[in-house]
């Protein structure tokens, strides 16, 4: 996927104008995963051009991205089939807007350190979504018997705590990154060199999670199988293992530098 910097995420609908905008705004990045490259980037340019006409600022789109990702976590903790489908929808809208904001910034030449700072906030917005998985497991297993209002207050409190801790960190990281050249994350470097690890990264990340739970929600509606609880538990277990490996690999990279 990432061997040629000239590659573009094109579709059969693209004309010469669209292709020129793709070349201008959709440069290949080592941070790009399969879901964003093969799905979201194919349509994001059309949303980007619409937002250009609406004169939306890139940072406005970035905040919209964070909002929808946070909304996906809130929808997930409702733990009903329809709320899970909406969680997947909200997450992908947020992820799509995360693609759009950078494209919009490059086309309108409005890249800035503030945009980089908001991008870090968007990454932080995924943390409450992971926490919402734990709450979903507790609700589905009957260990957490709360009302919709109560679970909403719990989730909003989680979001507030996480943002209170990460906003100053995001600010410091922005200042540090803007003043120094960046080095590729060693885990991203492994993923970048292998299609297999690219696929694994998608399946064990939020894009894969929201695809699978929509499928499971449909299966549960048409069969008597109760799979949701077991899948979320499996995903969380893989998350713990994946995080441990990431800490190990990243720590070892400093020993080699």
N, C-alpha and C positions, 0 to 999 in steps of 0.2 A: 504493500500500500504506500510505503513512504520512501521508495528508492529514487524517485525522480521528482525534483522540485518543480518541474514543469507541469506535473499532473494537476488537473482541475476536476472538481466534483460536478461534472456536466450532466445535463439531461437532454432528451430529444427535443424539448421545447425551447432550448436556448437558441437565440439568434446572435448575430455578431455583436450587438450592443450588450447583451447579457454576458457574453463571453469576455468582452473587454472589461466589464465590471468585475467578473470573477477573477481575471488576471490581476486586477488592481487591489482586490480586497480579500481574496481567499488563498493566501500563501500557505503552503504546507507547513505544519508545525509538529514537532516531536510530541506535543501534548495532545494531538488529535487522536481520538479513538475511533474504532470502526463505526460505532453508532452515529457519531456526529459527522464523520466523513462520508459514509455511504447512504445516510438517511437525511440528517438534518441540514447538512451543507447543500444538498441538492435543491432544497426549497428556501433556504434562509436568504439567498440573494434577492428573491422576489419580495420577501418581507422587508429586507433592507431598503430596496428601491421605493417601496411604498412609504416607509418611514422617512425616507429622504424627501419625498413629495409633501409629507405632512410636517416636515421641518422639526422632527423630533431630535433631541440631542442624544448622542451615544450614552451619556451617563444616565439619562432618563430611562433608556431601554435597559441599562444594567440594573437599575433599581427595580424595574418591572420583572426582570429575570429572577432576582432574589426573592421578590414577593411571591411569584408563582411556585418557586421551589419550596419555600416555607409553607405555602398553602397545600402543597402535595403531602407534606408530613401531617398537617392537621386533618386532611381528608383521610389519610391512611389510618389514623388512630380511631376513626369512627367504626372501623372494622365491619362494614357491611359490603356486600358485593358491589353495589352501585358506587359507594364511596371509594372503594379500591380502584374501580375503573376511572373515576374522576381524579384520584391521586396520580395515576399513571399519566392521564391527560395533562394535569397541571405541571407535573415534573417535566414532561417533554416540551410544553410551552416555555417553561423557564429555561430549559437547556437550549431550546431554539433561540430564544432572545439572547442567551449568552453568546451564541454564534453571531447574531445580528449586530450586537453592540460594537464588536471589533470591526466588522465589515463597514458599518456606518461611520465609525471613527476614521477608518482609512480612506473611504470615499470622500468624506467631507473634510478630511485633514484636521480632525479634532482630537487626535491622540493626546493623552495627558497623563501625568502622574496620578491625578485623581481617578482617572479611568482604571489604572492599574490597581489602585487602592480598593475601588468598588469590586473589581474582579476577585480580589482576595475575599471580600465579604460574601460574594456569591458562592465561592468554594466553602466558606464557613456555613452558609445556609444549608448545605447538605448534612451537617452534623445533627440538627434536630430531626431530620428525616430518618437517620439511623436510630436515634432514640425513640422515634415513633414506632419503629418495628418492635422494640421491647414492650412498649405499651400495648401494641396490637396483640402480641403473644399473650400478655397477661389478661387482656379482655377476652380473647378467643378461648382461653383455657379456663375462664371463670374465676381467676384469681384477683381480678380487679373489677369490682362492681360499682361503677360510677355513672353519673348522668352525662349527657352530652355537654352541658355547661361545665361540669367539673373537669372532664377530660380536656376541654378546650382551655380552661384556666391553667391546668397542669402543663399543657404543651406551650402556651404563651409564656409561662414562667421559665420553662426550659430555654426557649428562644432568647428571652431577655438575659438570662444568666450567661449563655454562650456568647451572645453579642457583646455583653459588658466586658467579657474577658478578651475577646478576639479583636474588637475594634482597635484598641491601642496597639495590639500586636501587628495588625494589618498596617497601621500607620508607620510603625517602625520598619516593617519589612519593605514598604514602599520606598521610604527614604534610603534604605540600605541598597535596594535593587537599582534605584535610579542613579546611585552614585558609583556602582560597581558593575562589571560585566558578570553575566549569569552563567552558571555551569549546569549542565543537564542533570536532572535527578537520576541517580544510578538505577532505580527501578524503572523509570521511563526509558532509560537507555536499553535495558534488557527487553522491554516490550517493543521498542522501536525496531529491534533487529529480528523479530520473529512474529510471523503471522499467527502461530499457535498461541503465543502469550498475549497477542492482541485480542484474540477471541476470548481467552480466559479472563482477561481484564474486563471485557464487556459483560460477560456472564456473571462475574463476581462483583460487578459494580452496580450502581443504581440504574443505568439503562437496561441491563439484563434483568435486574430484579423486577422492574415495573412491567417488562414484557411478560415475564413468567407469571406474575401474580394475576395479570388480566386473564391469561390462559387458564390458570387454576380456578379463578372466580367463575369462569364460564363452565369449566368441567364440574364444579360443585353444584352449579345450577341445574345441570342436565343429568347428573348422576348422584349416587348416595355417598360418594367418596368425600372425606373431610381431609383435604390436603394442605390447606392454607397454613395452619398452625405448624405443621411439620416442615414445610418449606421455609417459613420465616425463621424457625429455629436453626435449620440447616444453613441458611444464608448468614445468620449471626455467628454461627460457629466458624464458618469459612472466613468471615470478617476478622474474627479474633486471630485465626491462624495467619491470614494475609497480613494483618497489622504486625504481628510478631516477626514474620519474615522480612517485612519492609524495614522495621527497626534494625534488624540484624544486618541486612544488606547495606543499608544506608550508613550504619555505624562502621562497618568494615571498609567502606569507601574512603573514610577519613584516614584509615591506617595506610592505605595505598597511595594517598596524595602527598 
